[in-house]
Amino acid sequence: MEAKAIARQIRISPQKARLVADLVRGSNVATALNTLRFMPKKGARILRKVIESALANAGQNEAIDVDTLYVKEISVDGGPMLKRIMPRAQGRATRILKRSSHITVVLDEQ
């Protein structure tokens, strides 16, 4: 049985969130949460909340044993971008893309 949680339009670059997601993919849920709790990155706090949400979703299903769950899949996809401009020299302007992410976590029993 699987449990799933999705966080949409999170204001972090997908590239930065994938660095943290790669560290916990495939690991036990307790180990993943412990790793993310002590990691000093912004993405770690966000991913920890999404994994905890998927764990709570799994707790609602009586057929799933919460103690045997592991992180089966974490995907970080790009979300909508906020487009801003920054003034540059000689009257020019450059575009700044403030990126966002869609984070999907799937937990499964071992």
Buried (B, 14 or more C-beta within 10 A) or exposed (E): EBBBBEBEEBEBBBEBBBBBBEBBBEBBBEEBBBBBEEBEBBBBBBBBBBBBBBBEBBEEEEEBEBEEBBBBBBBBEEBEEEEEEEEEEEEEEEEEEEBBBBBBBBBBBE
